């Protein structure tokens, strides 16, 4: 037996809670930007994924008009920093609604380092920084999808297995439902099967 829902009959919060509790786990884009006035901003966004490889484009969604979105629109640049497990508390703190003139880097105590291709700073302690230039935005109701072309990639040597980032070394955090966060957990190594080699499982 299942409980059935019609999204058209639910309020926004109810739909949000149902979707964010079932579309799990979600990777976290720890997005750093800088305003036109020069104030650095840092905020986590869990509506985040890869859009394209050639060209390399990532996307994150701003639910409402948050400072990350305003800064990207103003400057055309941002950095997606990996959100690693040791930073759990600080990532959560940067989700607070700080005033626009306050930098989360300074308020929360997150170290910054300069970007190579963009003006926005990178999180110094994050193992991966993906510097992006704005490709386009798409408004969908109360949300805006931000597409950014990756113009520079910086990866800590400590998380590389040769030239491949190793998931167990990255220790990425994920968002679940309610106030729940997820860690990597068990990793399964299972090679993709070609149709020519496929046979039904017993």
HUJO-V62853 format. One record per residue. NEAR is the number of other C-alpha atoms within 10 Angstrom. Layout:
NEAR ; NEAR
//
This chain:
3 ; 4 ; 4 ; 6 ; 10 ; 7 ; 12 ; 8 ; 9 ; 11 ; 9 ; 11 ; 9 ; 11 ; 16 ; 13 ; 12 ; 14 ; 12 ; 17 ; 17 ; 11 ; 12 ; 15 ; 18 ; 21 ; 20 ; 24 ; 25 ; 25 ; 26 ; 27 ; 28 ; 26 ; 23 ; 13 ; 9 ; 13 ; 16 ; 24 ; 25 ; 30 ; 23 ; 25 ; 20 ; 19 ; 18 ; 20 ; 16 ; 12 ; 15 ; 12 ; 10 ; 7 ; 10 ; 13 ; 20 ; 22 ; 21 ; 25 ; 22 ; 21 ; 15 ; 11 ; 11 ; 14 ; 22 ; 24 ; 23 ; 16 ; 23 ; 24 ; 17 ; 13 ; 17 ; 20 ; 24 ; 31 ; 32 ; 30 ; 25 ; 24 ; 27 ; 22 ; 18 ; 13 ; 15 ; 15 ; 10 ; 15 ; 22 ; 14 ; 17 ; 21 ; 14 ; 11 ; 12 ; 14 ; 9 ; 13 ; 13 ; 13 ; 20 ; 25 ; 20 ; 13 ; 11 ; 15 ; 11 ; 17 ; 13 ; 17 ; 11 ; 12 ; 19 ; 14 ; 15 ; 20 ; 19 ; 30 ; 25 ; 28 ; 25 ; 14 ; 18 ; 22 ; 22 ; 23 ; 25 ; 22 ; 27 ; 25 ; 20 ; 19 ; 15 ; 13 ; 17 ; 11 ; 11 ; 10 ; 8 ; 10 ; 14 ; 18 ; 18 ; 22 ; 22 ; 27 ; 23 ; 22 ; 16 ; 15 ; 15 ; 15 ; 17 ; 13 ; 13 ; 11 ; 18 ; 15 ; 11 ; 8 ; 9 ; 10 ; 17 ; 13 ; 13 ; 12 ; 13 ; 21 ; 18 ; 20 ; 23 ; 21 ; 21 ; 18 ; 18 ; 10 ; 8 ; 9 ; 16 ; 16 ; 14 ; 15 ; 8 ; 6 ; 8 ; 6 ; 5 ; 6 ; 6 ; 7 ; 9 ; 8 ; 7 ; 6 ; 6 ; 9 ; 9 ; 4 ; 4 ; 3
//
